[in-house]
Amino acid sequence: MRDDTSDGPRILQRKVEFTTPWFAVVAKRLPAEAAPYYSLQMQDYVAVVALTREREIILVRQYRPAIERLTLELPSGHVERNEMPAESARRELAEECGFEAGRMEPLGPLLSDTGRNQNRLWCFLAPEAMPQAGYVPEAGIERVLVPQGKLPEMLVEGQFDHALHLAALMLAVAKYPGVCLANLR
């Protein structure tokens, strides 16, 4: 990924204005701007495009208070302190879905929202996920296995509509068209 930190105006001052356990609001002063520009400082997170041997895509259904409805998403979560993104991806797949990643292919990082967020989404492909023995579902999260051929229909119908997770899926299709999701092309 290209780092363009030298392009554009220099930030004159940064100040954390408000902090929660989930994010901090940062005010940034730019030259020739009367008001500060505000951004959100958050932990990086991961998303995993995971497939079973039966070529099912592993998704999770959960309630999201921000949008006040259930969503279908890829297994995902925060990159915890002292954890590499690939470790976080493996952990989230196991915790949320009860699957062992086996092979974990990095798809690359994405910027989550260049207009407001300072964090990255690290995307991974687990093309041979295997169920773990003794899996206990995480409260509030339902594991959903979808035949990969059904996913295009779900996209068109708006059943799978998390934009960042669609981007992770697109990275998987672009980088590994012969390995996974070949019938989505």
C-alpha angles and dihedrals in degrees: 000000000000118000111216098178092128094057121091133011121336119251106243098193139004123200130175104228101178136008134199130170088262105041147353126226110227124197114210124193116214126192114268093011119118096199127047123251113237126215137171120245111205140155117275114254139203137225125195126208097204128181130191123221087260088061093250119149112231112228136167129222116209142152114257113200092198091066096023098231146081117275137194110226144160116264103276147150147144127313099240123221112278091015127114116229093248090054090050091050092052092046094049093048090052097043098043100034110016094239131132111222099217100182113026116194119193112231094183140255125292129197106244099212118347092196096060117358128077096195136091134229111223110208126205139179121219101186097176107038115172127201116252121229116245096020113175113196117243112247112266095012124102120195112226123191113202124188104242091235090062095055097083089057091049091051093051092046092050094242091125105039109144101130097208091048090049087054090052089050090050090052089053092051092046097046101037109024093151095045103047142012092004092154091059093068 
